[in-house]
Amino acid sequence: MRLAKSLAHVVNILDPDVIVLGGGMSNVDRLYATVPNLVKQWVFGGECETPIRKAVHGDSSGVRGAAWLWPE
């Protein structure tokens, strides 16, 4: 419930094209089925077209991003 409410605030303020969940949270498959319906309760207008997707690299996304930022 807290995650859905927090994501709804992000949608209300920033209006992103997509929300990507990364880290260990991306491994919890039931989030992708339940959270989108809960987000709709908190989004202005009651409708949310912003998809919630799983990070392509799963819980190693942060490490990959840090390696990408490392100066050569």
Secondary structure, 3 states (H helix, E strand, C coil): CHHHHHHHHHHHHHCCCCEEECHHHHHCCCHHHHHHHHHHHHCHHHCCCCCEEECCCHHHHHHHHHHHHCCC
